[in-house]
Amino acid sequence: MPTPTVSARLLEPVLQLARHFRTDGGQSPHAQLLQIAGLTESEFTKPGSRFPSINYPGVLEQLVQLSNNPLISLSLGEATQPRMLGSVGFLMSTSDNLEQAYRSLIDYLPLLHEEAVLELQQTSQATVLTLELNRNDPAIIDYLLACLINWPRWLTGHQVAVQKVRLSHPEPDDKRPYQQFFAAETEFGSTQNQLWLSSDYLSLPCLDANAEMHQLHREFADALLSQSGQQGALIAQTRNLVRQQLIEHQLSVSREQVAEQLGMSLRTLQRKLGQLETSFQEVHDQTRRDLCLQMIQRGELSFGEIAYQLGFSNQSAFQKAFKRWMKQPPSEYRKQVRPLPLEPSAHQPDNPVDTGWLQGSDHAQQIQQRLKQLPDLSRELLDWASLLEDPFSLGELSDATGSPLARLAIHLWPAEQAGLIEATNTDNTRYRFTDQRIRQQLDTRLQASTRKRMHHRFAELLQHAVPASGDDLEPLQQLQQQQRLLRHLSQAEVSPKLIHQITLATAKTAALLGDFNVATQLLDSICRLTQPDSQNYSLWLRTARMQLQAGEPDSVETRLSALSDVSLPVTAQIEIALLQAGARQHRGDETGALEILLQQLQCLQQPLPVRRDELLDLLLNQLQQISDSVNNGELDRPLPSAGQERLGLMELLQRLSLLARHQSQPLLAACAIGRMAQLSLRQGQCQQTPFAFISYAWVCSWFCADLTLARRFADRGLQLANEAELLQQQQLQQQQAFTAVDAAQDPPFSAVAARLVQYAQVQHWYQPLPRLGKQLQSTAEQAAEQGLWLQQGQCCLLQAQLQLFSPLPLHQQRQQLQQQQQQLRQRQLAEPAAQLDQSSDLLIGLLCGDRPWPEQLDYRHGWHAIAMTQAALLLNRQPLWPQIYRWESRLENEMPGYFGVSEMLFCTALMRLMQGQQQRGMSPRRQLETEQLLSRFELWARHCPENFDCQRLLLQAELCRLKGRPAAVLFEQALRAAERQQFSYQRALVQERYADLLLEQQQPSLAHYCLEAARAFYRDWGAQAKAKQLEQQLALLAE
């Protein structure tokens, strides 16, 4: 058997990359790599050179050693361009679109690597590229997959985003480099190596598409395949000829014609295809299927037209074939795919502009010569245009020059014919330079005084076009105009004071639009030109605030350090502490952030205790005083407004309470909230009052079990939050100075933070979850609009958890989770993204059976603990239950009041009852703990039966079983409660436990009915791992 080989073309990018690395004496990297490949220099440079594929892993391993980078294969994929691949690269480059390029690679990949096989499969959700290697070497897999996502950029000019990556090699210690490289969910230990991407990308046109050259390169590649003796050559050639006949609208594919073009008889062709374990009909059928899916994806043809083009005798035959291919009718498939949008064609002049002359080494002389040949007015207009951004308009040139003649396109025709500019719209009113070097040469021709005068003229025009109030412009349009104005003013060398004023106005507009990066850059440019003092310190605070909202924590601390020697008022000192804490929190250092806030309270002589007994005493005192105030009617009376210093203290306490909860210090958080409630009731209302009241509702409900008082505070807090939001909207509509830039004394995020606490920790005690989910979605959208990314991350975690109780299929939930994780990572919020992956996404993966159980069960964070508890109960992992019991108190400290905590407590109580039944009893202490927990569910169910009645009834039923009492009636009541609640899995859980009771009572038929109903739910929901468990129980029951 001949030795499999690899093309020496794949060594070229390796050798190029190796030039950047040094060795300590001895052979050069070039010589080392060739020696490992088994090639001499002369053999390497010989056309068509190849080397044994068994040597290729050693080549990549040597590159790892040279670079000291174990993932250098990914970088190698980025460095490999299609043009380096010889005939295969040219075949891909001249394809019509990306799909044809990928399919060409599939056919001729053996020319590059004889042991590699690539497949492309289209589904209604995505296109899947599957790579197989005889020797499953991780480095080669990484390299080839990196190539597959890198090459579209060279072929089409567009970067292709990957939805999912599956790798067959084991998961590394740190998988983040893979996730960052592919920018997608990356799964290790898979049975296949796959890239999942949107089918929309397949229609992207190749930049060098050329049908004639493509056919020539294909014929050459066919010859190379035949010479190499590759068995797949005949299949590739046959598939290509069949595809050509179908595309040319022939009524039927002629087998004889295909055989003749291949230089053999039809019988010989059939025999050779049979030796390759396929047939002409199979190749023909697969090719028709691929073309059919492409046509449906484009959305341009009816099914009748597709059937005709593919050579079907009638539409009925096409329908039958499609059902055989895709297991569904074509009409259903079309509903599931998103037709590719027809991109509006860019303006193409009758005679396209020739820019080939710019490619020569004498381009500077060519530009100068062509400019000299222009009429004076055309050249003058280009001088003005060189100071504008592309595309520039005739109207801009006319206003700047003061000449109506400039509005006539005829005066730019000579420049267009000379290849200097090109029109960008059909009515020839907007143009752009064909190359930036033309603009640069025009700019260098202008005298400094002339250039300054022209910039000044543009600035004058823009100042008239940008009203001071901005009433006549949309915010985005105003921002663009202000940015242009700034650019011209800086070049015109006008008064720094004027530039300062325009910069501040532009930053305000950018912040209003939520573009905090632009706002930060503008404000930072002013800071660099001035020194902070006791009069202008607010500029540094504004800049730091924008930098924090733009996700630049390091810049925040740098900017604030400039204020260290400035004498500042108390309000500024509080804001600096808040910004420093925000920067620490953004980097994940919540402990450091909490210390900063506690120290600031000490400075304000408003300290909070840290010992548990002192915190409990303070909490009880606050409860008594606040209850008295509420009984005196102070909660419902109009509240006076608080002063600036009091407002800063309230914001400080608010941030501290949030951090304390994240740090599993609920008592500290509760005391901070209690102080906020007291300040609001006694000394005046402020922006944080809605948050204070709603948060105190959490304190009442969780720590004091006073749900009546909790609801009163929650309702009042939500009312104030709505009023504050309405006032903010009115101020924005009136264009008052209430943007993020000017919010030093009145930050706009309190209403969002208040609602987040309300929906996360309070409202589920008395409002059904479906309504709560809709309110949470609205809050998440508001957080995103205001750039409150930390709050948005919390919203994502809550939404994912609540959605598990909805009937939405798990695969759809997972798609939404992946989108949310990607958005969080783009905002550099790695922690909530990881928490999503380790909680809801992990639970769904375990239920679906496509994620492995962790080798070691450790408490990572509260979200993870809740998910693992649910999975351990539903999938009956009883050996894990004792370890999970130890998580209860830790979780209650970390996430007190969250609905997920009540769900975990329900799960662990049910686990203990189940194990108690198996062990024929439970210790008195455990039974007392379970009964106390049941009493909490009874309290919660009285206030909100829609959320807690099913859990209460199921626990009561299991407790009756443990005590030997009748439980069937309670199980029936639990089933009816589950039906009313419409929670996803709890009805199935009740049916499963009821079946256990029925089996115990010797009623197998009824038990079978309950188990079958539970299995059907889990199957339809997508929890295949759970459904399989119940199938096994049903099989045993049938025996």
JORA-V611018 format. One record per residue. SS is DSSP state (alpha for helix, beta for strand, coil for the rest). Layout:
ss=SS
ss=SS
This chain:
ss=coil
ss=coil
ss=coil
ss=coil
ss=beta
ss=beta
ss=beta
ss=coil
ss=alpha
ss=alpha
ss=alpha
ss=alpha
ss=alpha
ss=alpha
ss=alpha
ss=alpha
ss=alpha
ss=alpha
ss=coil
ss=coil
ss=coil
ss=coil
ss=coil
ss=coil
ss=coil
ss=coil
ss=coil
ss=coil
ss=alpha
ss=alpha
ss=alpha
ss=alpha
ss=alpha
ss=alpha
ss=alpha
ss=alpha
ss=alpha
ss=coil
ss=coil
ss=coil
ss=alpha
ss=alpha
ss=alpha
ss=alpha
ss=alpha
ss=coil
ss=coil
ss=coil
ss=coil
ss=beta
ss=beta
ss=beta
ss=alpha
ss=alpha
ss=alpha
ss=alpha
ss=alpha
ss=alpha
ss=alpha
ss=alpha
ss=alpha
ss=alpha
ss=alpha
ss=alpha
ss=alpha
ss=alpha
ss=alpha
ss=coil
ss=coil
ss=coil
ss=coil
ss=alpha
ss=alpha
ss=alpha
ss=alpha
ss=alpha
ss=alpha
ss=alpha
ss=alpha
ss=coil
ss=coil
ss=alpha
ss=alpha
ss=alpha
ss=alpha
ss=coil
ss=alpha
ss=alpha
ss=alpha
ss=alpha
ss=alpha
ss=alpha
ss=alpha
ss=coil
ss=coil
ss=coil
ss=beta
ss=alpha
ss=alpha
ss=alpha
ss=alpha
ss=alpha
ss=alpha
ss=alpha
ss=alpha
ss=alpha
ss=alpha
ss=alpha
ss=alpha
ss=alpha
ss=alpha
ss=coil
ss=beta
ss=coil
ss=coil
ss=beta
ss=beta
ss=beta
ss=beta
ss=beta
ss=beta
ss=beta
ss=coil
ss=coil
ss=coil
ss=coil
ss=beta
ss=beta
ss=beta
ss=beta
ss=beta
ss=beta
ss=beta
ss=coil
ss=coil
ss=coil
ss=coil
ss=alpha
ss=alpha
ss=alpha
ss=alpha
ss=alpha
ss=alpha
ss=alpha
ss=alpha
ss=alpha
ss=alpha
ss=alpha
ss=alpha
ss=alpha
ss=alpha
ss=alpha
ss=alpha
ss=alpha
ss=alpha
ss=alpha
ss=coil
ss=coil
ss=coil
ss=coil
ss=coil
ss=beta
ss=beta
ss=beta
ss=beta
ss=beta
ss=coil
ss=coil
ss=coil
ss=coil
ss=coil
ss=coil
ss=coil
ss=coil
ss=coil
ss=alpha
ss=alpha
ss=alpha
ss=alpha
ss=alpha
ss=alpha
ss=alpha
ss=coil
ss=coil
ss=beta
ss=beta
ss=beta
ss=coil
ss=coil
ss=coil
ss=coil
ss=coil
ss=beta
ss=beta
ss=beta
ss=beta
ss=beta
ss=coil
ss=alpha
ss=alpha
ss=alpha
ss=alpha
ss=alpha
ss=coil
ss=beta
ss=coil
ss=coil
ss=coil
ss=coil
ss=coil
ss=alpha
ss=alpha
ss=alpha
ss=alpha
ss=alpha
ss=alpha
ss=alpha
ss=alpha
ss=alpha
ss=alpha
ss=alpha
ss=alpha
ss=alpha
ss=alpha
ss=alpha
ss=alpha
ss=alpha
ss=alpha
ss=coil
ss=coil
ss=coil
ss=alpha
ss=alpha
ss=alpha
ss=alpha
ss=alpha
ss=alpha
ss=alpha
ss=alpha
ss=alpha
ss=alpha
ss=alpha
ss=alpha
ss=alpha
ss=alpha
ss=alpha
ss=alpha
ss=coil
ss=coil
ss=coil
ss=coil
ss=coil
ss=coil
ss=coil
ss=alpha
ss=alpha
ss=alpha
ss=alpha
ss=alpha
ss=alpha
ss=alpha
ss=coil
ss=coil
ss=coil
ss=coil
ss=alpha
ss=alpha
ss=alpha
ss=alpha
ss=alpha
ss=alpha
ss=alpha
ss=alpha
ss=alpha
ss=alpha
ss=coil
ss=coil
ss=coil
ss=coil
ss=alpha
ss=alpha
ss=alpha
ss=alpha
ss=alpha
ss=alpha
ss=alpha
ss=alpha
ss=alpha
ss=alpha
ss=alpha
ss=alpha
ss=alpha
ss=alpha
ss=alpha
ss=alpha
ss=alpha
ss=alpha
ss=alpha
ss=coil
ss=coil
ss=coil
ss=coil
ss=alpha
ss=alpha
ss=alpha
ss=alpha
ss=alpha
ss=alpha
ss=alpha
ss=coil
ss=coil
ss=coil
ss=coil
ss=coil
ss=alpha
ss=alpha
ss=alpha
ss=alpha
ss=alpha
ss=alpha
ss=alpha
ss=alpha
ss=alpha
ss=alpha
ss=alpha
ss=alpha
ss=coil
ss=coil
ss=coil
ss=alpha
ss=alpha
ss=alpha
ss=alpha
ss=alpha
ss=alpha
ss=alpha
ss=coil
ss=coil
ss=coil
ss=coil
ss=coil
ss=coil
ss=coil
ss=coil
ss=coil
ss=coil
ss=coil
ss=coil
ss=coil
ss=coil
ss=coil
ss=coil
ss=coil
ss=coil
ss=coil
ss=alpha
ss=alpha
ss=alpha
ss=alpha
ss=coil
ss=coil
ss=coil
ss=alpha
ss=alpha
ss=alpha
ss=alpha
ss=alpha
ss=alpha
ss=alpha
ss=alpha
ss=alpha
ss=alpha
ss=coil
ss=coil
ss=coil
ss=alpha
ss=alpha
ss=alpha
ss=alpha
ss=alpha
ss=alpha
ss=alpha
ss=alpha
ss=alpha
ss=alpha
ss=coil
ss=coil
ss=coil
ss=coil
ss=coil
ss=coil
ss=beta
ss=beta
ss=alpha
ss=alpha
ss=alpha
ss=alpha
ss=alpha
ss=alpha
ss=alpha
ss=alpha
ss=coil
ss=coil
ss=alpha
ss=alpha
ss=alpha
ss=alpha
ss=coil
ss=coil
ss=alpha
ss=alpha
ss=alpha
ss=alpha
ss=alpha
ss=alpha
ss=alpha
ss=alpha
ss=coil
ss=coil
ss=coil
ss=beta
ss=beta
ss=beta
ss=coil
ss=coil
ss=coil
ss=coil
ss=coil
ss=coil
ss=beta
ss=beta
ss=beta
ss=beta
ss=coil
ss=coil
ss=alpha
ss=alpha
ss=alpha
ss=alpha
ss=alpha
ss=alpha
ss=alpha
ss=alpha
ss=alpha
ss=alpha
ss=coil
ss=coil
ss=alpha
ss=alpha
ss=alpha
ss=alpha
ss=alpha
ss=alpha
ss=alpha
ss=alpha
ss=alpha
ss=alpha
ss=alpha
ss=alpha
ss=alpha
ss=alpha
ss=alpha
ss=alpha
ss=alpha
ss=alpha
ss=coil
ss=coil
ss=coil
ss=coil
ss=coil
ss=coil
ss=coil
ss=coil
ss=coil
ss=alpha
ss=alpha
ss=alpha
ss=alpha
ss=alpha
ss=alpha
ss=alpha
ss=alpha
ss=alpha
ss=alpha
ss=alpha
ss=alpha
ss=alpha
ss=alpha
ss=alpha
ss=alpha
ss=alpha
ss=alpha
ss=coil
ss=coil
ss=coil
ss=alpha
ss=alpha
ss=alpha
ss=alpha
ss=alpha
ss=alpha
ss=alpha
ss=alpha
ss=alpha
ss=alpha
ss=alpha
ss=alpha
ss=alpha
ss=alpha
ss=alpha
ss=alpha
ss=alpha
ss=coil
ss=coil
ss=coil
ss=alpha
ss=alpha
ss=alpha
ss=alpha
ss=alpha
ss=alpha
ss=alpha
ss=alpha
ss=alpha
ss=alpha
ss=alpha
ss=alpha
ss=coil
ss=coil
ss=coil
ss=coil
ss=coil
ss=coil
ss=coil
ss=coil
ss=coil
ss=alpha
ss=alpha
ss=alpha
ss=alpha
ss=alpha
ss=alpha
ss=alpha
ss=alpha
ss=alpha
ss=alpha
ss=alpha
ss=alpha
ss=alpha
ss=coil
ss=coil
ss=coil
ss=alpha
ss=alpha
ss=alpha
ss=alpha
ss=alpha
ss=alpha
ss=alpha
ss=alpha
ss=alpha
ss=coil
ss=coil
ss=coil
ss=coil
ss=coil
ss=coil
ss=coil
ss=coil
ss=alpha
ss=alpha
ss=alpha
ss=alpha
ss=alpha
ss=alpha
ss=alpha
ss=alpha
ss=alpha
ss=alpha
ss=alpha
ss=alpha
ss=alpha
ss=alpha
ss=alpha
ss=alpha
ss=alpha
ss=coil
ss=coil
ss=coil
ss=alpha
ss=alpha
ss=alpha
ss=alpha
ss=alpha
ss=alpha
ss=alpha
ss=alpha
ss=alpha
ss=alpha
ss=alpha
ss=alpha
ss=alpha
ss=alpha
ss=coil
ss=coil
ss=coil
ss=coil
ss=coil
ss=coil
ss=coil
ss=coil
ss=alpha
ss=alpha
ss=alpha
ss=alpha
ss=alpha
ss=alpha
ss=alpha
ss=alpha
ss=alpha
ss=alpha
ss=alpha
ss=alpha
ss=alpha
ss=alpha
ss=alpha
ss=alpha
ss=alpha
ss=alpha
ss=alpha
ss=alpha
ss=coil
ss=coil
ss=coil
ss=coil
ss=coil
ss=coil
ss=coil
ss=coil
ss=coil
ss=beta
ss=coil
ss=coil
ss=alpha
ss=alpha
ss=alpha
ss=alpha
ss=alpha
ss=alpha
ss=alpha
ss=alpha
ss=alpha
ss=alpha
ss=alpha
ss=alpha
ss=alpha
ss=alpha
ss=alpha
ss=alpha
ss=alpha
ss=alpha
ss=alpha
ss=coil
ss=coil
ss=coil
ss=alpha
ss=alpha
ss=alpha
ss=alpha
ss=alpha
ss=alpha
ss=alpha
ss=alpha
ss=alpha
ss=alpha
ss=alpha
ss=alpha
ss=alpha
ss=alpha
ss=alpha
ss=alpha
ss=alpha
ss=alpha
ss=coil
ss=beta
ss=coil
ss=coil
ss=coil
ss=alpha
ss=alpha
ss=alpha
ss=alpha
ss=alpha
ss=alpha
ss=alpha
ss=alpha
ss=alpha
ss=alpha
ss=alpha
ss=alpha
ss=alpha
ss=alpha
ss=coil
ss=coil
ss=coil
ss=coil
ss=alpha
ss=alpha
ss=alpha
ss=alpha
ss=alpha
ss=alpha
ss=alpha
ss=alpha
ss=alpha
ss=alpha
ss=alpha
ss=alpha
ss=alpha
ss=alpha
ss=alpha
ss=alpha
ss=alpha
ss=alpha
ss=alpha
ss=alpha
ss=alpha
ss=alpha
ss=alpha
ss=alpha
ss=alpha
ss=alpha
ss=alpha
ss=coil
ss=coil
ss=coil
ss=coil
ss=coil
ss=coil
ss=alpha
ss=alpha
ss=alpha
ss=coil
ss=coil
ss=coil
ss=coil
ss=coil
ss=coil
ss=coil
ss=alpha
ss=alpha
ss=alpha
ss=alpha
ss=alpha
ss=alpha
ss=alpha
ss=alpha
ss=alpha
ss=alpha
ss=alpha
ss=alpha
ss=alpha
ss=alpha
ss=alpha
ss=alpha
ss=coil
ss=coil
ss=coil
ss=alpha
ss=alpha
ss=alpha
ss=alpha
ss=alpha
ss=alpha
ss=alpha
ss=alpha
ss=alpha
ss=alpha
ss=alpha
ss=alpha
ss=alpha
ss=alpha
ss=alpha
ss=alpha
ss=alpha
ss=coil
ss=coil
ss=coil
ss=alpha
ss=alpha
ss=alpha
ss=alpha
ss=alpha
ss=alpha
ss=alpha
ss=alpha
ss=alpha
ss=alpha
ss=alpha
ss=alpha
ss=alpha
ss=alpha
ss=alpha
ss=coil
ss=coil
ss=coil
ss=coil
ss=coil
ss=coil
ss=alpha
ss=alpha
ss=alpha
ss=alpha
ss=alpha
ss=alpha
ss=alpha
ss=alpha
ss=alpha
ss=alpha
ss=alpha
ss=alpha
ss=alpha
ss=alpha
ss=alpha
ss=alpha
ss=alpha
ss=coil
ss=coil
ss=coil
ss=alpha
ss=alpha
ss=alpha
ss=alpha
ss=alpha
ss=alpha
ss=alpha
ss=alpha
ss=alpha
ss=coil
ss=alpha
ss=alpha
ss=alpha
ss=alpha
ss=alpha
ss=alpha
ss=alpha
ss=alpha
ss=alpha
ss=coil
ss=coil
ss=coil
ss=coil
ss=coil
ss=coil
ss=coil
ss=coil
ss=coil
ss=coil
ss=coil
ss=coil
ss=coil
ss=alpha
ss=alpha
ss=alpha
ss=alpha
ss=alpha
ss=alpha
ss=alpha
ss=alpha
ss=alpha
ss=alpha
ss=alpha
ss=alpha
ss=alpha
ss=coil
ss=coil
ss=coil
ss=alpha
ss=alpha
ss=alpha
ss=alpha
ss=alpha
ss=alpha
ss=alpha
ss=alpha
ss=coil
ss=coil
ss=alpha
ss=alpha
ss=alpha
ss=alpha
ss=alpha
ss=alpha
ss=alpha
ss=coil
ss=coil
ss=coil
ss=coil
ss=alpha
ss=alpha
ss=alpha
ss=alpha
ss=alpha
ss=alpha
ss=alpha
ss=alpha
ss=alpha
ss=alpha
ss=alpha
ss=alpha
ss=alpha
ss=alpha
ss=alpha
ss=alpha
ss=alpha
ss=alpha
ss=alpha
ss=alpha
ss=coil
ss=coil
ss=coil
ss=coil
ss=coil
ss=alpha
ss=alpha
ss=alpha
ss=alpha
ss=alpha
ss=alpha
ss=alpha
ss=alpha
ss=alpha
ss=alpha
ss=alpha
ss=alpha
ss=alpha
ss=alpha
ss=alpha
ss=alpha
ss=alpha
ss=alpha
ss=alpha
ss=alpha
ss=coil
ss=alpha
ss=alpha
ss=alpha
ss=alpha
ss=alpha
ss=alpha
ss=alpha
ss=alpha
ss=alpha
ss=alpha
ss=alpha
ss=alpha
ss=alpha
ss=alpha
ss=alpha
ss=alpha
ss=alpha
ss=alpha
ss=coil
ss=coil
ss=coil
ss=coil
ss=coil
ss=alpha
ss=alpha
ss=alpha
ss=alpha
ss=alpha
ss=alpha
ss=alpha
ss=alpha
ss=alpha
ss=alpha
ss=alpha
ss=alpha
ss=alpha
ss=alpha
ss=coil
ss=coil
ss=coil
ss=coil
ss=alpha
ss=alpha
ss=alpha
ss=alpha
ss=alpha
ss=alpha
ss=alpha
ss=alpha
ss=alpha
ss=alpha
ss=alpha
ss=alpha
ss=alpha
ss=alpha
ss=alpha
ss=coil
ss=coil
ss=coil
ss=alpha
ss=alpha
ss=alpha
ss=alpha
ss=alpha
ss=alpha
ss=alpha
ss=alpha
ss=alpha
ss=alpha
ss=alpha
ss=alpha
ss=alpha
ss=alpha
ss=alpha
ss=alpha
ss=alpha
ss=alpha
ss=coil
ss=coil
ss=alpha
ss=alpha
ss=alpha
ss=alpha
ss=alpha
ss=alpha
ss=alpha
ss=alpha
ss=alpha
ss=alpha
ss=alpha
ss=alpha
ss=alpha
ss=alpha
ss=alpha
ss=coil
